Amino acid sequence: MTALDRNLALEASPAPNKLPKGHEPPRLAATVEFGEWSDTELMGGVRLIPIADLVIPKMRRLRRVRVLRAPEETGSAFALDYLDPQVLRRLGARYSIDVLRAKAAAIIRRLPKEVVAKFEWTSAPADIATYLDLDEELRVKIEQIIPGLDLPPAARAYFCSQLVVEVLELSGLRHARPMDAKMTPTGLATTLSREGWRDVSTLYRDGLSGGRYFGLSQGGVQAEYAKALHKATFGQVALQTQAWLEIMQGSLESVQATARRMLDPPP
């Protein structure tokens, strides 16, 4: 995951097979699970998630939590704001480890069925490109008709560390050579440590006190998350509408230019 501020992170996650039994039904149609600590409703794929739900349960189970922070000379501890168009355009993208599966095909065939099943993890896409039905082929055709149009990226799929690598490259927090997009989480942590990224896990452990996370109760975390999700959803709708309007405007101008060439006699 990539921290966007002290309370919120961006991550790529598979959708669980089913919601927990005995839990109240979700209010949001895209909900696939509930935050383990805050009980917030979470979707699958590329999503926003309270950092508390990532670190507190592991701390309570005495599992290792490792949080790396960029070197101080980068000028920021965080990658991108959750309302940054680069984030909004990726929210809802499908989770997939197909590239890892292809990379490790020979090994996977020798693994137990229970382990192989994990390589089928995925999620239903709900990103802007999917709503626009924008695949790479359509994107190329539109760009040929309307050069210079700022289209959102074509529909993509990510696994956890693949998304982190892409976000770090977009954020400017790294100035070293680009990393391999297929890098595993372990390889990513090793690479960043070698580049001087500091382990600040103790800050997050210290942030948990008296059943609160940096002063926020579970209800407070829920409220902050709900507010961020609402703003992000509105931002996605605005970007989607803008993309449609630009495509329509560009198409109209293209048709008008073609008509003028056909109707105006050559000099």
C-alpha positions as CSV (number, residue, x, y, z in Angstrom):
1,M,0.0,0.0,0.0
2,T,1.0,3.7,-0.4
3,A,0.2,6.2,2.3
4,L,-1.6,9.3,0.9
5,D,-1.8,11.0,4.3
6,R,-1.6,9.9,8.0
7,N,-5.0,8.2,7.9
8,L,-5.5,7.0,4.3
9,A,-3.7,4.7,1.9
10,L,-4.1,3.5,-1.6
11,E,-3.8,-0.2,-2.2
12,A,-4.7,-3.0,-4.7
13,S,-6.6,-5.8,-3.1
14,P,-8.5,-8.9,-4.3
15,A,-12.2,-9.2,-3.5
16,P,-13.0,-11.8,-0.8
17,N,-15.3,-14.6,-1.9
18,K,-18.1,-13.5,0.5
19,L,-19.0,-11.0,3.2
20,P,-18.8,-12.1,6.8
21,K,-21.8,-14.0,8.2
22,G,-23.9,-12.2,10.8
23,H,-22.7,-8.8,9.8
24,E,-25.1,-6.0,8.8
25,P,-25.5,-5.8,5.0
26,P,-23.4,-3.2,3.3
27,R,-24.9,0.1,2.2
28,L,-22.6,0.5,-0.8
29,A,-23.1,-1.7,-3.8
30,A,-19.3,-2.0,-4.4
31,T,-18.5,-3.2,-0.9
32,V,-16.7,-6.5,-0.8
33,E,-15.5,-6.5,2.9
34,F,-15.4,-4.5,6.1
35,G,-12.3,-2.9,7.6
36,E,-10.9,-5.3,10.3
37,W,-10.5,-2.5,12.9
38,S,-12.7,0.4,11.8
39,D,-15.5,-1.7,10.2
40,T,-15.6,0.7,7.2
41,E,-17.0,-0.6,3.9
42,L,-14.2,-1.4,1.4
43,M,-14.4,-2.2,-2.3
44,G,-12.0,-4.6,-4.2
45,G,-9.3,-3.7,-6.6
46,V,-7.5,-0.4,-6.4
47,R,-9.1,1.3,-3.4
48,L,-8.8,3.8,-0.5
49,I,-8.4,2.2,2.9
50,P,-7.9,3.5,6.4
51,I,-4.3,2.8,7.4
52,A,-5.6,1.8,10.8
53,D,-7.2,-1.3,9.2
54,L,-3.8,-2.3,7.7
55,V,-1.6,-1.8,10.8
56,I,-3.7,-2.2,14.0
57,P,-4.9,-5.8,13.4
58,K,-1.3,-6.9,12.6
59,M,0.1,-5.2,15.7
60,R,-2.5,-6.9,17.9
61,R,-1.6,-10.2,16.5
62,L,2.1,-9.3,17.1
63,R,2.9,-9.6,13.4
64,R,5.6,-7.5,11.9
65,V,4.5,-4.2,10.4
66,R,7.0,-2.4,8.2
67,V,6.4,1.2,7.0
68,L,9.0,2.9,4.8
69,R,9.2,6.7,4.4
70,A,11.0,8.5,1.6
71,P,14.3,10.3,2.4
72,E,13.8,13.8,3.8
73,E,15.4,15.5,0.8
74,T,12.3,14.5,-1.3
75,G,10.4,17.2,0.6
76,S,7.3,15.1,1.4
77,A,6.5,12.0,3.4
78,F,3.5,11.1,1.2
79,A,3.1,10.2,-2.5
80,L,0.0,11.8,-3.9
81,D,-3.2,13.3,-2.5
82,Y,-6.3,11.1,-2.8
83,L,-8.0,13.7,-5.0
84,D,-5.1,13.8,-7.4
85,P,-6.3,12.9,-10.9
86,Q,-3.6,10.2,-11.1
87,V,-5.2,8.5,-8.1
88,L,-8.8,9.1,-9.1
89,R,-8.2,7.6,-12.6
90,R,-6.9,4.4,-11.0
91,L,-9.5,3.9,-8.2
92,G,-11.6,0.9,-8.9
93,A,-9.1,-0.7,-11.3
94,R,-9.1,-4.5,-11.3
95,Y,-6.8,-6.5,-9.1
96,S,-4.9,-9.3,-10.9
97,I,-1.7,-11.2,-10.4
98,D,-1.7,-12.6,-14.0
99,V,1.7,-11.2,-14.7
100,L,3.2,-12.9,-11.6
101,R,1.4,-16.1,-12.5
102,A,2.9,-16.0,-16.0
103,K,6.4,-15.2,-14.5
104,A,6.2,-18.1,-12.1
105,A,4.1,-20.6,-14.2
106,A,6.6,-23.4,-13.9
107,I,6.8,-23.1,-10.1
108,I,3.0,-22.7,-9.7
109,R,2.3,-26.0,-11.4
110,R,4.2,-27.8,-8.6
111,L,2.4,-26.0,-5.7
112,P,-0.5,-27.5,-3.7
113,K,-4.0,-26.6,-5.0
114,E,-4.7,-24.4,-2.0
115,V,-1.8,-22.2,-2.9
116,V,-2.5,-22.2,-6.6
117,A,-6.0,-21.0,-5.8
118,K,-4.6,-17.7,-4.5
119,F,-3.2,-17.0,-8.0
120,E,-6.8,-16.7,-9.2
121,W,-7.5,-13.7,-6.9
122,T,-9.2,-10.8,-8.8
123,S,-11.8,-8.1,-8.5
124,A,-14.5,-6.6,-10.6
125,P,-13.3,-3.4,-12.4
126,A,-15.0,-0.1,-11.5
127,D,-12.5,2.5,-12.7
128,I,-13.1,5.5,-15.0
129,A,-11.7,3.7,-18.1
130,T,-14.0,0.8,-17.5
131,Y,-17.1,3.1,-17.2
132,L,-15.9,4.8,-20.5
133,D,-15.4,1.4,-22.0
134,L,-11.9,2.6,-22.9
135,D,-9.5,-0.1,-23.8
136,E,-6.2,0.4,-25.5
137,E,-7.5,-0.2,-29.1
138,L,-10.3,2.4,-28.6
139,R,-7.9,4.8,-27.0
140,V,-5.6,4.7,-30.1
141,K,-8.5,5.2,-32.5
142,I,-9.7,8.3,-30.5
143,E,-6.2,9.8,-30.4
144,Q,-5.9,9.3,-34.2
145,I,-9.2,11.2,-34.7
146,I,-8.6,13.8,-32.0
147,P,-4.9,14.4,-31.5
148,G,-3.8,15.9,-28.2
149,L,-6.9,14.8,-26.2
150,D,-6.0,14.1,-22.6
151,L,-7.7,10.7,-22.1
152,P,-7.5,8.7,-18.9
153,P,-5.3,5.6,-19.0
154,A,-6.9,2.5,-20.6
155,A,-8.4,0.0,-18.3
156,R,-5.6,-1.7,-16.3
157,A,-5.1,-4.4,-13.7
158,Y,-2.7,-4.3,-10.7
159,F,-1.3,-6.4,-7.9
160,C,-0.2,-4.8,-4.7
161,S,3.5,-3.9,-5.3
162,Q,2.8,-3.2,-9.0
163,L,0.5,-0.3,-8.0
164,V,3.0,1.0,-5.5
165,V,5.8,1.1,-8.1
166,E,3.6,3.0,-10.5
167,V,2.4,5.5,-7.9
168,L,6.0,6.1,-6.7
169,E,7.1,6.8,-10.3
170,L,4.2,9.3,-10.7
171,S,4.8,11.0,-7.4
172,G,8.4,12.1,-7.9
173,L,9.4,10.7,-4.5
174,R,12.1,8.6,-6.3
175,H,14.9,9.9,-8.5
176,A,16.7,6.6,-9.2
177,R,16.2,4.6,-12.3
178,P,12.6,3.2,-12.9
179,M,11.8,0.0,-11.0
180,D,10.5,-3.2,-12.6
181,A,6.7,-3.1,-12.5
182,K,6.6,-6.8,-11.8
183,M,8.7,-6.4,-8.7
184,T,7.4,-8.4,-5.7
185,P,6.6,-6.7,-2.4
186,T,9.8,-8.2,-0.8
187,G,11.9,-6.9,-3.7
188,L,10.3,-3.5,-3.5
189,A,11.0,-3.1,0.2
190,T,14.6,-4.2,-0.4
191,T,15.1,-1.7,-3.2
192,L,13.6,1.2,-1.3
193,S,15.7,0.4,1.8
194,R,18.8,0.5,-0.3
195,E,17.8,3.9,-1.7
196,G,17.7,5.3,1.9
197,W,14.0,5.0,2.7
198,R,13.6,4.8,6.5
199,D,11.6,2.3,8.5
200,V,9.1,4.5,10.5
201,S,6.9,1.6,11.8
202,T,7.3,2.8,15.4
203,L,5.5,6.0,14.6
204,Y,2.4,4.0,13.7
205,R,2.8,1.8,16.7
206,D,3.0,4.9,18.9
207,G,-0.1,6.3,17.1
208,L,-2.2,3.5,18.6
209,S,-3.1,4.5,22.2
210,G,-6.2,3.9,24.4
211,G,-8.2,2.2,21.5
212,R,-7.6,5.3,19.3
213,Y,-5.5,5.8,16.2
214,F,-3.7,9.1,16.3
215,G,-6.5,10.4,18.5
216,L,-9.3,9.1,16.3
217,S,-11.8,6.6,17.6
218,Q,-13.2,3.9,15.3
219,G,-16.1,6.1,14.6
220,G,-13.7,9.0,13.8
221,V,-11.8,6.8,11.4
222,Q,-15.1,5.8,9.7
223,A,-16.1,9.4,9.4
224,E,-12.8,10.5,7.9
225,Y,-12.9,7.6,5.4
226,A,-16.5,8.2,4.4
227,K,-15.7,11.9,3.8
228,A,-12.7,11.0,1.6
229,L,-14.6,8.3,-0.3
230,H,-17.4,10.8,-1.0
231,K,-15.0,13.4,-2.3
232,A,-13.1,10.8,-4.4
233,T,-16.3,9.5,-5.9
234,F,-17.4,13.0,-6.9
235,G,-13.9,13.6,-8.3
236,Q,-14.2,10.5,-10.4
237,V,-17.6,11.5,-11.8
238,A,-16.2,14.9,-12.6
239,L,-13.2,13.4,-14.5
240,Q,-15.5,11.0,-16.3
241,T,-17.9,13.7,-17.4
242,Q,-15.0,15.9,-18.5
243,A,-13.6,13.1,-20.6
244,W,-16.9,12.5,-22.3
245,L,-17.3,16.2,-23.0
246,E,-13.8,16.5,-24.5
247,I,-14.4,13.4,-26.7
248,M,-17.7,14.8,-27.9
249,Q,-16.2,18.3,-28.5
250,G,-13.2,16.9,-30.3
251,S,-15.4,14.6,-32.4
252,L,-17.6,17.6,-33.4
253,E,-14.6,19.7,-34.4
254,S,-13.2,16.8,-36.4
255,V,-16.5,16.4,-38.3
256,Q,-16.7,20.1,-38.9
257,A,-13.1,20.2,-40.2
258,T,-13.9,17.3,-42.5
259,A,-17.1,19.0,-43.8
260,R,-15.2,22.2,-44.6
261,R,-12.6,20.3,-46.6
262,M,-15.3,18.6,-48.6
263,L,-17.4,21.7,-49.2
264,D,-14.7,24.4,-49.7
265,P,-13.2,24.2,-53.2
266,P,-9.4,24.1,-53.4
267,P,-7.8,27.5,-54.2
